[in-house]
Amino acid sequence: MQSEDYSSELNTIKILIVEDDDAYALLLDRMLKREKHDRYIIERVNDLQSAAGCIARSDIDIILLDLYLPDGNGIDMLDAIRASVFNNIPVVVLTSLDDDNIGIEVLKKGAQDYLVKSYVNDELLVRSIRHAIERNVLLTRLRRNTRALEESEKRLRRITEHNIDAIVVVNHNGIVSFANPAAGDMFERKSEDFIGKEFDFPVKPGAEIEVEIARKLGQIIIAEMRSAKIEWHGQDANLVSLRDITERRQVEKLKEEVISIVSHELRSPLTAIINSLSLVADGEAGEIPEQAQKLIKIAYRSSERMLRLTNDMLDVSKIESGHMEFDLQPYDLTPLIEQSIEANRAYAEQFAVEFAFDDNLSGVKVNVDSDKLIQVMTNLLTNAAKFSPSEEKVKVSVSHHGELIRIAVKDKGPGIPEEFRSRIFEKFTQAQLPGSRRKAGSGLGLNIAKMIVERMNGTINFETKINEGTTFFFDLPEYHETN
């Protein structure tokens, strides 16, 4: 970079995009090329090994790093960068998961920011790049001698005064030492009114939380608050970046409401259509010509698929918004597994597949919502049946795994391609092997199963080998009676 003053002539910023999704990499490229205030030189690679080579031979200003890549996890690269001579390169992590725990982890590993892919737009991307570069410069210079510290503080003031995010410096006693104009706008007070007074919220270095800021006329805005330790005039302090995410939360709420309304409005007519088609297919409306019977079966299967998609979308919306209720009670596990198998046996028979239950722990109890556990089993069983060769068996087993109970569903299908493994539990993800027939489904089943299992205090994962099969399993705490 030639200059840190973004209000002067154009800056030339060299960006390395580490992203294996061609379409998303192209989207990032287009977003950056629309920026008017900076000039970007963009280089893109699609795996960690290529990224390492690029970093070693190029003068990179900033890295946009996908968290899940074909040859490893982006967190590994963060560790490698911080342990190398290139540890001054700022990194912004891109992830498909809106998960606070992931955000906290990558920030602890040294990333300057992390962005959820589905929320990224031109303004947010450019702002994050600027913020990452500026913050990286700040945190590097603040560790130098007293004179360098003073110069860095002046630079910080110059940068933060034009930053659209609210920036506040809070000392170890929680008293504000500095606030930029954006902070004044957010809190509806003059910047100088902050100085020497206790900050509105407790500050925990490294944490990222959402806070509600009360404004005039009863308005409430939601801000994302992050903090990092710095030195300010030779004293320990915390640099706080508050970002207004009120609009984003409103959009999320609107999305949830739309999905809920559409799902509810679709389910009733779809159920009526399915029931009517079933009656017609059974001859209740009289004899049906053979060609018409074929069309009715196609319509029936398509309607069923649409109803499953509608139900899945509604489930996702309920779980993510916290509106899905879980009634956790101690249950004998074996009857629940047997009930799941029986409910899905007819589905498996469509593919000439059988379920085989190896019950090694009869009488074991788990603390679960019985309906939700059956829903998880249904997703795993139907997936296994769809991808199993004809005349094969899908094996279901229950076993101890340390202090946990492991429920496993094993098939002899084609296995999960390596490029899908890191995102198999994401929404709308469907693995497809070249040359294989397309398997109908919403791409939401495994995502729903993961969210349900986690809300029952469990974990879910899989093991797979190409051309040998896949085992999905989830672990739950064993329930013990207390005297």
PyMOL commands that set and color helices and strands:
alter all, ss='L'
color gray80, all
select helices_A, chain A and resi 22-33+48-57+74-82+100-108+117-119+122-141+146-161+181-187+191-193+216-218+246-281+290-321+333-349+370-387+418-421+445-455
alter helices_A, ss='H'
color red, helices_A
select strands_A, chain A and resi 11-18+38-45+62-66+68-69+72-73+91-95+113-116+166-171+176-179+208-214+220-232+235-244+329-332+354-359+365-368+393-401+404-410+459-465+469-477
alter strands_A, ss='S'
color yellow, strands_A
deselect
rebuild
show_as cartoon
